[in-house]
Amino acid sequence: MARAGLSPAPRRSGPTWKQFLTAQAQSIIATDFFHVETVSGVRLYALFFIEHATRRVHLPA
C-alpha cells in the first residue's frame, strides 16, 4: 500500500474491544445446543442460554 501512495488509516479514538465487550456484557447472551447418547441408546438434546454478565444459565422448558 505504501508503494501505491496509500498511508494507513488514522488510529481510532474509540474504546478497545475489551472495553466494548465489557460495556456490552449486560446484554450479551450466548447459546449452545448439544446432544448425548445414553447407555440405553436414547439420544437426549439440550439447549441452554448463558448470560455473560452474571454467568447465569437458562434452560428453556
C-alpha positions as CSV (number, residue, x, y, z in Angstrom):
1,M,0.0,0.0,0.0
2,A,2.9,2.3,0.7
3,R,4.2,1.9,-2.9
4,A,0.7,2.9,-4.1
5,G,0.9,6.1,-2.0
6,L,-1.7,5.0,0.5
7,S,-1.0,5.7,4.1
8,P,-2.5,3.7,7.0
9,A,-5.8,4.8,8.4
10,P,-5.6,7.1,11.4
11,R,-5.9,5.4,14.9
12,R,-9.4,5.4,16.2
13,S,-10.1,7.0,19.5
14,G,-13.0,4.8,20.4
15,P,-12.9,2.0,23.0
16,T,-10.8,-1.1,22.7
17,W,-12.5,-4.5,22.0
18,K,-12.1,-5.4,25.7
19,Q,-13.7,-2.1,26.8
20,F,-16.5,-2.5,24.3
21,L,-17.3,-6.1,25.3
22,T,-17.1,-5.3,29.0
23,A,-19.6,-2.5,28.5
24,Q,-21.9,-4.7,26.4
25,A,-21.7,-7.7,28.7
26,Q,-25.0,-6.8,30.4
27,S,-26.9,-7.6,27.2
28,I,-24.7,-10.4,25.7
29,I,-26.3,-13.9,25.8
30,A,-24.7,-17.0,24.4
31,T,-26.5,-20.1,23.4
32,D,-25.5,-23.7,22.9
33,F,-27.2,-26.8,21.7
34,F,-25.8,-30.4,22.0
35,H,-26.9,-34.0,22.3
36,V,-25.7,-37.1,24.2
37,E,-26.3,-40.7,23.6
38,T,-27.3,-42.6,26.8
39,V,-26.1,-46.1,27.6
40,S,-29.6,-47.4,26.5
41,G,-29.1,-45.8,23.1
42,V,-31.6,-42.9,23.7
43,R,-30.4,-39.5,22.4
44,L,-31.0,-36.6,24.7
45,Y,-30.9,-33.0,23.4
46,A,-30.1,-29.9,25.5
47,L,-30.5,-26.2,24.6
48,F,-29.3,-23.6,27.0
49,F,-28.5,-19.9,27.2
50,I,-25.8,-18.1,29.3
51,E,-25.9,-14.5,30.4
52,H,-22.4,-13.3,30.2
53,A,-22.7,-10.6,32.8
54,T,-23.9,-13.0,35.6
55,R,-22.9,-16.3,34.1
56,R,-26.4,-17.5,34.8
57,V,-27.6,-20.5,32.8
58,H,-31.2,-20.7,31.5
59,L,-32.7,-24.0,30.3
60,P,-35.9,-23.5,28.2
61,A,-38.8,-25.7,29.2
